[in-house]
Amino acid sequence: MWIDTHCHLDAAEFDADRDAVIARAKAAGVTRIVIPAVDVHNLDAVRLLAIEHGFSYALGIHPLCVMRAAEGDLARLAEALETHHADPRLVAVGEIGLDFFVDGLDPGVQQHFYVEQLKLAKRAGLPVLLHVRRSADKLLAGLRRVDFPHGGIAHAFNGSEQQAQAFVELGFKLGFGGTLTFERSLQIRRIAASVADDVPVLETDAPDIPPHWLYKTAAEREAEPGQARNESAELPRIAASLAELRGWTVAETARITSANARAVLPRLR
């Protein structure tokens, strides 16, 4: 059994063939998928999709969406977390975090929404799914500032070994996906190979972060839109890269990473 801890299954890229995508995932042994929200407008969509297909979901406002968010959106998120708190399929607050890679995002606005959502997660007693892009130190500072006790997943982790260890010390697992499959991703592959056994979890971030066998250049994507789409069915093949790096069998990789996911997202149990 495989657990995809991060898949945007509600994304428009899947509208034409979502049922087929889900069928392929299940045929590949991906029996549990966590679907994170990105803003208040898809809180219901991810919840209903998870319920319909027997998956799990997270509720939050993505850092790339905070520039169009309003203060009232935090109240709407708080209300949703309270309304659905008893739902065992609600496993985390997310996707939240900071993105210092994309131009035009106000750092102060990002920080505000990040910290306030950490407070909501702390109040709800839920872990968080963190967006980490050139922002690991600021994310860690926010966790310490809020004294956040529930851990979570540093999604698509791409920081340093020191930052990785700092997240682990705060109760976080590290999410590894398609980037791991590129031989030139030296630092990520080194961290994936060296962290303790109880740290790695697997994810796709589908439809994004395709593994190397699906990757297309910008020119290729323009010529053939949609051809680089990632999906959860790719997870076992992505996992094979982690298995090779760590000297695990594929079966060990499934067992260990699934146990890690259930440990950090207890409602997955």
C-alpha positions as CSV (number, residue, x, y, z in Angstrom):
1,M,0.0,0.0,0.0
2,W,1.2,3.5,-0.9
3,I,0.2,6.8,0.6
4,D,0.4,9.9,-1.6
5,T,0.6,12.6,1.1
6,H,0.1,15.5,-1.3
7,C,-2.0,15.5,-4.5
8,H,-4.1,18.3,-5.8
9,L,-6.7,15.9,-7.2
10,D,-9.3,18.7,-7.5
11,A,-7.2,20.7,-10.0
12,A,-8.6,21.6,-13.3
13,E,-6.0,19.5,-15.1
14,F,-7.9,16.4,-13.9
15,D,-11.4,17.6,-14.9
16,A,-11.5,15.6,-18.1
17,D,-10.5,12.3,-16.7
18,R,-10.4,12.4,-12.9
19,D,-12.1,9.0,-12.4
20,A,-9.6,7.4,-14.7
21,V,-6.7,9.1,-12.8
22,I,-8.1,7.7,-9.5
23,A,-8.6,4.2,-11.0
24,R,-4.9,4.2,-12.2
25,A,-3.8,5.3,-8.8
26,K,-5.7,2.5,-7.0
27,A,-4.5,-0.1,-9.6
28,A,-0.9,1.0,-8.8
29,G,-1.5,0.4,-5.1
30,V,-2.0,4.0,-4.0
31,T,-4.8,3.4,-1.7
32,R,-4.7,6.7,0.3
33,I,-4.3,10.2,-1.1
34,V,-4.3,13.5,0.9
35,I,-5.9,16.3,-1.1
36,P,-4.9,19.8,0.2
37,A,-7.0,22.9,-0.3
38,V,-5.3,26.0,-1.7
39,D,-7.9,28.7,-0.8
40,V,-11.3,29.1,0.7
41,H,-13.0,28.6,-2.6
42,N,-12.0,24.9,-2.8
43,L,-12.4,23.9,0.9
44,D,-15.7,22.1,0.0
45,A,-14.3,20.7,-3.2
46,V,-11.4,18.8,-1.6
47,R,-13.6,17.6,1.2
48,L,-16.3,16.2,-1.0
49,L,-13.8,14.6,-3.4
50,A,-12.0,12.9,-0.5
51,I,-15.3,11.6,0.9
52,E,-16.5,10.4,-2.6
53,H,-13.4,8.3,-3.2
54,G,-12.3,7.3,0.3
55,F,-9.3,9.6,0.5
56,S,-8.3,12.3,3.0
57,Y,-8.0,16.1,2.9
58,A,-6.4,19.2,4.4
59,L,-7.9,22.7,4.6
60,G,-5.8,25.8,4.2
61,I,-4.8,28.9,2.2
62,H,-1.7,28.4,-0.1
63,P,1.0,31.2,0.0
64,L,0.5,31.7,-3.8
65,C,-3.2,32.5,-3.1
66,V,-2.8,34.9,-0.1
67,M,-2.5,38.0,-2.3
68,R,-6.1,37.6,-3.3
69,A,-7.3,36.5,0.1
70,A,-9.0,38.7,2.6
71,E,-9.0,38.7,6.4
72,G,-12.4,37.2,6.3
73,D,-11.0,34.1,4.6
74,L,-9.2,33.2,7.8
75,A,-12.5,33.3,9.6
76,R,-14.1,31.1,6.9
77,L,-11.2,28.6,7.3
78,A,-11.6,28.6,11.1
79,E,-15.3,27.9,10.7
80,A,-14.6,25.0,8.3
81,L,-12.0,23.5,10.6
82,E,-14.5,23.7,13.5
83,T,-17.4,22.4,11.5
84,H,-15.5,19.4,10.1
85,H,-13.2,18.8,13.1
86,A,-14.7,15.4,13.9
87,D,-14.4,14.2,10.3
88,P,-11.6,11.5,10.4
89,R,-10.8,12.4,6.7
90,L,-9.6,15.9,7.8
91,V,-6.0,15.1,8.5
92,A,-4.2,18.5,8.5
93,V,-4.2,22.2,7.9
94,G,-2.8,22.9,4.5
95,E,-1.4,23.7,2.1
96,I,0.1,26.7,4.0
97,G,3.5,28.2,4.1
98,L,5.8,30.7,2.4
99,D,7.1,31.1,-1.1
100,F,10.0,33.4,-1.7
101,F,10.6,32.2,-5.2
102,V,7.7,33.6,-7.1
103,D,7.9,37.4,-7.8
104,G,5.2,39.8,-6.7
105,L,4.2,38.1,-3.4
106,D,4.3,40.4,-0.4
107,P,6.4,38.8,2.3
108,G,4.5,40.5,5.0
109,V,1.1,39.3,3.8
110,Q,2.5,35.8,3.4
111,Q,3.9,35.8,6.9
112,H,0.6,37.0,8.3
113,F,-1.5,34.3,6.7
114,Y,1.1,31.7,7.6
115,V,1.3,32.5,11.3
116,E,-2.5,32.9,11.6
117,Q,-3.0,29.5,10.0
118,L,-0.5,27.9,12.3
119,K,-2.5,29.3,15.2
120,L,-5.7,27.8,13.7
121,A,-4.0,24.4,13.3
122,K,-2.7,24.6,16.9
123,R,-6.2,25.4,18.1
124,A,-7.7,22.5,16.1
125,G,-5.0,20.1,17.2
126,L,-4.0,19.3,13.7
127,P,-0.6,18.9,11.9
128,V,0.2,21.1,8.9
129,L,1.3,20.6,5.3
130,L,4.0,23.2,4.6
131,H,4.9,24.8,1.3
132,V,8.6,25.2,1.4
133,R,10.2,27.2,-1.4
134,R,13.3,29.3,-0.5
135,S,11.6,29.8,2.8
136,A,12.7,27.1,5.2
137,D,14.3,29.4,7.8
138,K,11.3,31.7,8.0
139,L,8.9,28.7,8.2
140,L,11.0,27.3,11.1
141,A,10.9,30.7,12.8
142,G,7.1,30.8,12.5
143,L,6.8,27.3,14.0
144,R,8.9,28.4,17.0
145,R,7.1,31.7,17.4
146,V,3.8,30.0,17.6
147,D,5.3,27.1,19.7
148,F,3.6,24.7,17.3
149,P,3.3,21.3,18.8
150,H,1.6,19.1,16.2
151,G,4.3,18.6,13.5
152,G,3.4,17.9,9.9
153,I,5.1,17.5,6.6
154,A,7.6,19.8,4.9
155,H,6.1,19.3,1.5
156,A,8.4,19.0,-1.5
157,F,11.4,19.6,0.8
158,N,14.2,21.4,-0.9
159,G,16.3,23.0,1.9
160,S,19.6,22.2,3.4
161,E,20.6,19.3,5.6
162,Q,20.7,21.6,8.6
163,Q,17.2,22.9,7.8
164,A,16.0,19.3,7.3
165,Q,17.2,18.4,10.7
166,A,15.6,21.5,12.2
167,F,12.2,20.4,10.8
168,V,12.7,16.9,12.1
169,E,13.4,18.2,15.6
170,L,10.1,20.1,15.5
171,G,8.2,16.9,14.7
172,F,8.1,17.1,10.9
173,K,8.5,14.5,8.2
174,L,10.0,15.5,4.9
175,G,8.0,15.0,1.6
176,F,9.9,13.6,-1.4
177,G,8.4,13.3,-4.9
178,G,9.3,13.7,-8.5
179,T,12.3,15.9,-8.0
180,L,14.0,13.0,-6.3
181,T,14.1,11.1,-9.6
182,F,16.4,13.6,-11.3
183,E,20.1,12.7,-11.0
184,R,21.0,16.4,-11.0
185,S,19.0,16.9,-7.8
186,L,22.1,16.2,-5.8
187,Q,21.2,17.9,-2.5
188,I,17.7,16.5,-2.3
189,R,18.8,13.0,-3.2
190,R,21.6,13.3,-0.5
191,I,19.1,14.3,2.1
192,A,16.6,11.6,1.1
193,A,19.4,9.0,1.4
194,S,20.8,10.2,4.8
195,V,17.8,11.2,7.0
196,A,16.6,8.7,9.6
197,D,14.3,5.9,8.5
198,D,11.3,7.6,10.3
199,V,11.6,10.8,8.3
200,P,10.7,10.4,4.6
201,V,7.1,10.4,3.3
202,L,6.1,10.1,-0.4
203,E,4.1,12.6,-2.4
204,T,3.4,13.5,-6.0
205,D,2.1,17.1,-5.8
206,A,0.2,16.1,-8.9
207,P,-0.5,17.6,-11.4
208,D,2.8,19.4,-10.6
209,I,6.5,18.2,-10.1
210,P,6.5,15.5,-12.7
211,P,9.3,12.8,-12.3
212,H,12.0,12.8,-14.9
213,W,10.2,10.4,-17.3
214,L,7.3,12.8,-17.6
215,Y,9.3,16.0,-17.6
216,K,9.0,18.4,-20.6
217,T,10.9,21.6,-21.4
218,A,9.0,24.9,-21.5
219,A,9.0,24.7,-25.3
220,E,7.7,21.1,-25.3
221,R,4.9,22.0,-22.8
222,E,3.9,24.9,-25.1
223,A,3.7,22.6,-28.1
224,E,1.8,19.9,-26.2
225,P,-0.1,21.3,-23.3
226,G,-0.9,18.9,-20.5
227,Q,1.7,16.3,-21.6
228,A,3.8,16.8,-18.5
229,R,1.0,16.2,-16.0
230,N,1.9,14.2,-13.0
231,E,-0.5,11.9,-11.2
232,S,-0.7,9.6,-8.1
233,A,-0.2,6.4,-10.2
234,E,3.5,7.5,-10.6
235,L,4.1,7.2,-6.9
236,P,5.4,3.6,-6.8
237,R,7.9,4.4,-9.6
238,I,9.0,7.6,-7.7
239,A,9.3,5.4,-4.6
240,A,11.7,3.1,-6.5
241,S,14.2,6.0,-6.6
242,L,14.0,6.5,-2.8
243,A,14.4,2.7,-2.4
244,E,17.6,2.8,-4.5
245,L,19.0,5.7,-2.6
246,R,18.4,4.1,0.8
247,G,19.1,0.5,-0.1
248,W,15.6,-0.5,0.7
249,T,13.4,-3.0,-1.1
250,V,10.3,-1.6,-2.7
251,A,8.2,-3.4,-0.2
252,E,10.2,-1.9,2.7
253,T,9.8,1.5,1.1
254,A,6.0,1.2,1.0
255,R,5.9,-0.1,4.6
256,I,8.2,2.5,6.1
257,T,6.9,5.6,4.2
258,S,3.3,4.6,4.9
259,A,4.1,4.2,8.6
260,N,5.8,7.6,8.6
261,A,2.8,9.2,7.0
262,R,0.4,7.7,9.5
263,A,2.7,8.7,12.4
264,V,2.7,12.4,11.4
265,L,-0.9,12.5,10.2
266,P,-2.6,10.3,12.9
267,R,-6.0,10.5,11.3
268,L,-4.7,8.4,8.4
269,R,-4.8,5.5,10.7
